[in-house]
Amino acid sequence: AAQQIGGECVGVLLSGMGCDGAAGLLEIRNGGGWTIAQDEATCAVYGMPRTAVKIGAVKEQLPDWKISQRVLLAAARVNKKVQNA
């Protein structure tokens, strides 16, 4: 997604282990997309979100219950940007 649509992409990283998701989120952010990671307080496992924060891939950290609302707002912003292009 990051390579094909770049700044028009919204990436979300939820609870989990490893680093593959963090690397993908960084690609989205570097491409100009909006990136969100689940915060530590609401994660069952904060491994991958922590890695994403460490490498600078995250624009926002939110509790799980706020992520869907933020995704809708970010998508609306991207949609407006696309329509105005």
N, C-alpha and C positions, 0 to 999 in steps of 0.2 A: 504494500500500500504506500509506504513512504517513497519508494522509487517512482511509482506511477502517478500519485496525486499530491505528494509533498504537503504543501501548506494547506491543502483542503482536507487533511486527514485529522481525525480525533482519535488518539490512542488511550486506552485504559488498561492499567495493570492492577490485578487484584491479588489477594493473598496467595502465596506459593513459595516454592524453593527454586534454586538455580539462578541462572543469569541470562538465559536465552531471551526471555521476555523483556528484560531490562535493556539488552542490546537492541532489540527491535524498537522499543520505545525511544531510545536515543536516536535511532535513524529517523523516526517520525519527527522528533523535536528538531533535529538538525535540518530536516527538510522544510521546516516552518510550520509544522502541525502543532496542534494543542495536545498536551499530554497530562494525564491524571493518574495518580497512584493512590491506592487505598492506604489510609493511615495506619500506624502501628497499633493503635488502641482497638481497632475493629478487625484486624487480621488474625486468622488462626495461626498463620505462619508468616512472619514479616520478612523472610529472606529475600525474595525477589524485589518487592517494593523498596527495601533498604538498599539493595544494590543499585536500583534505578536512581534513587536519590543521590547516592554516592558518586555516580558517574555523570550527574547533571542532566539526566533524561526527563526529570519531572518538573512541570510548571506548577502543578497543584497537588497537594496531598489532602484527601478528604475521607471522612468516615464513609463506610459502604452505603449507608442510607442516603447520602447526599450526592453520590456519583451520578446516578441516572439523571437527576435534575441538571447537573452541570454539563453532562454530555449533550442534553437537549439544547442548552444555551450556547454551547460551543458550536454545535452543528448549525444552529440558526445563524451564528456569526459567519461561519464558513459559507453557508448558503447565500447570505447577503453579499459577501465578498465576490462570490462566483457570479451572481446576477449583475453586479456592478462592473464586472470586467469587460 
